[in-house]
Amino acid sequence: MATEKSDVLADAKKTPKTTTPHVELNTFLKLMKIANTGGEAKHLIRSRNIYVNEVIETRNRRKLLAGMIVMFKGKKFPVTEKIVR
């Protein structure tokens, strides 16, 4: 049984991890010029002023995928393929 477990672990190490292209919310806010600094982005997020897909978001490093919509002060900012690459 110990051999089976080590085989599984060895296979897991060989399998490449696939990652979906994304951008973190705090980075997105800076790219869109909503925030000038990371600290300002963090403050906006924590003060519950940022919506992702019409839901209040409080996580700084929320992974945004292409097609999502970020909203701030009633203005919508789409997350595009170009941004997440």
C-alpha positions in Angstrom: 0.0 0.0 0.0 2.9 2.4 0.7 4.1 1.8 -2.9 0.7 2.9 -4.3 0.7 6.1 -2.3 4.2 7.0 -3.5 3.2 6.2 -7.1 0.3 8.6 -6.8 2.6 11.3 -5.4 5.1 10.7 -8.2 2.4 10.9 -10.8 1.1 14.2 -9.3 4.6 15.7 -9.5 4.9 14.7 -13.2 1.5 16.1 -14.2 1.8 19.7 -15.2 -0.5 22.1 -13.5 -2.8 23.9 -15.8 -3.6 27.5 -15.0 -6.4 29.6 -16.4 -5.3 33.0 -17.5 -6.5 35.5 -14.9 -5.7 38.9 -13.4 -6.0 39.7 -9.7 -8.6 42.3 -8.7 -6.1 44.7 -7.1 -4.0 44.6 -10.2 -7.0 45.1 -12.4 -8.0 48.2 -10.5 -4.5 49.7 -11.1 -4.5 48.8 -14.8 -7.9 50.5 -15.2 -6.7 53.6 -13.3 -9.4 53.1 -10.7 -6.6 53.0 -8.1 -3.2 54.6 -8.3 -1.5 52.3 -5.8 -1.9 48.8 -4.3 -2.8 50.4 -1.0 -5.5 52.5 -2.6 -6.9 49.4 -4.4 -6.9 47.5 -1.1 -8.8 50.3 0.6 -11.4 50.5 -2.2 -12.0 46.7 -2.1 -12.1 46.5 1.7 -14.5 49.4 1.9 -17.0 47.4 -0.1 -17.0 49.8 -3.1 -16.1 47.2 -5.8 -18.5 44.8 -7.4 -17.6 41.7 -9.5 -20.4 40.4 -11.6 -22.9 42.5 -9.5 -21.7 41.1 -6.1 -19.7 43.0 -3.6 -16.1 41.8 -3.5 -13.8 42.1 -0.5 -10.9 39.9 -1.6 -7.9 41.8 -2.9 -6.5 38.9 -4.9 -9.8 37.7 -6.3 -9.0 36.0 -9.6 -10.7 37.7 -12.5 -11.4 35.8 -15.7 -12.2 37.1 -19.2 -15.8 38.0 -19.4 -16.3 39.1 -15.8 -17.5 42.7 -15.1 -16.0 44.9 -12.4 -18.1 47.8 -11.3 -17.1 50.9 -9.4 -19.3 53.9 -8.7 -21.8 52.6 -11.2 -19.3 52.4 -14.1 -18.7 48.9 -15.6 -15.2 47.7 -16.5 -15.2 44.5 -18.5 -12.3 42.0 -18.0 -11.1 41.2 -21.5 -8.9 38.5 -23.0 -6.2 41.1 -23.6 -6.0 42.0 -19.9 -5.8 38.5 -18.5 -2.9 37.3 -20.8 
